[in-house]
């Protein structure tokens, strides 16, 4: 059973200084992986980085986008310098990451531009499908209703205080 999104929003705010105390790209990537897994475990809706410099915010955003991309779609992500150590990231425990190599009946797959990781492209405009016949490769479109991770925002400390 996969969890649904929370009924009430849960937000977490962090100072980006946690990146400054880690010296290497490996340490930063592993620490972000740990933070993301914690946030996903508790189904956090939004992560605020407080007064983050644009370089730090963009780095965290790149790692987050790669982390929550389903495994079968990661081969389409271009790897730049910031993403050079993402192979060390622990798997994220969200529904779109628990898939089999071959399609299995009843499996829900997220896709992008018709690619659902099934060795062929589909001409559909939906973001999720439900596999109905794994032998013939049949599927139906499916509304993706499960928890899908959190969003990332940069916010000033004053604006954050006004939100509470």
C-alpha positions, 0 to 999 in steps of 0.5 A: 500500500502506498501512501497518499499525500497528506490532508494538511500541508507539512513544510520543512525549512532549512538553512543552506549552511549545511552545504557549506560544512561539507567539503566535497561533492560526494559528502554534499550529495550523500547528505542531501540523499539522507535529507530527501529520504527523511522528508519523503518518509514523513511525506513532507509537501514543501522544503524551504531553503532560507535565504539560499544563494542561487548556486546552492538552491540550483544544486539542491534542486538538480539533486532533488529532480534527479532523486525523484525521477523514476529509475527507468527515466533517469537514463534520459537525464543529462549528467552535468558536474553537479550530478556527477556523484548521483550514483551514490544516492540511496533509492527513494521510497516512493511509489514511482521507484518501486518497479520491475524490469519487465512490466507487471500487471497492476503496476503503475508507471509514471512517464514523460513524453510517452516514455514509461520505461517499457522499451517503446514509446506510447502516444498518450498525453497522460503522466501515468499508466496502469499496466493491464496485460504484461504480455501484449503490453496493454495499459490504461491511463491512470490518474496518479494519486499517490504521494510523489515527493515534495517541492523546493522553494527559496524563501527569505526569513521574514517571509517564512515568519509571516507564513507561521 
